[in-house]
Amino acid sequence: MGRIYNFSAGPAMLPEEVLQEAADEMLDYRGSGMSVMEMSHRSKVYEGIIQEAEKDLRELMNIPDNYKVLFLQGGASQQFAAIPMNLMKNKVADYIITGQWAKKAHQEASKYGKANVIASSAEKTFTYIPDCSDLPISEDADYVYICENNTIYGTKFKTLPNTKGKELVADVSSCILSEPVDVTKYGLIFGGVQKNIGPAGVVIVIIREDLISEDVLSGTPTMLNYKIQADANSLYNTPPAYGIYICGKVFKWIKNMGGLEAMKVRNEKKAKILYDFLDESKLFKGTVVKEDRSLMNVPFITGDAELDAKFVKEAKEAGLENLKGHRSVGGMRASIYNAMPMEGVEALVEFMKKFEKENN
Ligand SMILES: *Cc1c(COP(=O)(O)O)cnc(C)c1O
């Protein structure tokens, strides 16, 4: 069997062209006589790779000059600690809880200061995004924190919260580069790359320069200190070099596809195929409030756990893999990130129609 359609929430599909190019360069990267994996991160060749990756990302996201771009390790979860350690000057931050990842970030921040929950959708199992137009933002909050796209529950902030002048910090792990973004609205944006960009092990942090300072919580590890990482241009120690190289290739792939405007159009088209079917199906139902639906993660259920399991099993046999919902939610979830082709979503909907006929 060849390549399947992989609907995993992460690590997720990468563009086939990118994998092919990496394979072609595996043994000898452009005449260097070695693989990027074997290369000194201080070499001229590697410097070129990381600098070009940053340049392309800046171009794609239109990142202003007064923001630093960091390629770090430890995944998104490491940032749950790094953010309070670097930004909690008053030791106060406000968290909006829209799912497990925001909850985990909040729990971690609580170790370092007063992390307030100013809004939550927990009482309806995170099936919607709370109204964030007039929240009780703390007077002394160092930042307001959101998880912009909720990978597990399939909701997305369509409007950013009114932070009343406080810095906005956003986990964009599962929506980064899926549509255009106004970076200036955020103090800090971060995301693990294994959903929409590259191999696990890299986390991208985009942070406004004036938020980077030597004044961090005492005991902050060197590796988690943004000032040290920024001063070293992400090369304080050996970076996740191969992962960054693949990220760079994906940035080029997106540029060739027409950039984030084009990705948005494509992602909306893909998601619409699936949501339209869910809305008309008698067997399958989407689980979240329509206005807050994610373009990237689409959870759905039949309402019968046994039938759900049968669906996941038969879908796998048909080459549609990793459709099982997160263990905390059950049901199904189709993650349709940038690299999922239109044909993959079409094949899924065709399969769902067939399954509905056979099982209704
Ligand atoms: C996957 C995910 C994480 C966790 O990422 P790691 O790199 O495994 O730490 C955090 N936040 C969101 C929104 C995610 O989707």
The ligand as a Gaussian input file, in Angstrom:
#p B3LYP/6-31G(d) Opt

LIG

0 1
 C       -0.497000      19.596000      20.270000
 C       -0.744000      20.823000      21.025000
 C        0.030000      21.179000      22.142000
 C        1.123000      20.301000      22.684000
 O        2.215000      20.318000      21.858000
 P        3.577000      19.602000      22.269000
 O        4.516000      20.093000      21.230000
 O        3.332000      18.126000      22.227000
 O        3.947000      20.055000      23.630000
 C       -0.246000      22.371000      22.769000
 N       -1.221000      23.179000      22.332000
 C       -1.987000      22.868000      21.280000
 C       -3.058000      23.807000      20.830000
 C       -1.775000      21.688000      20.598000
 O       -2.541000      21.371000      19.541000

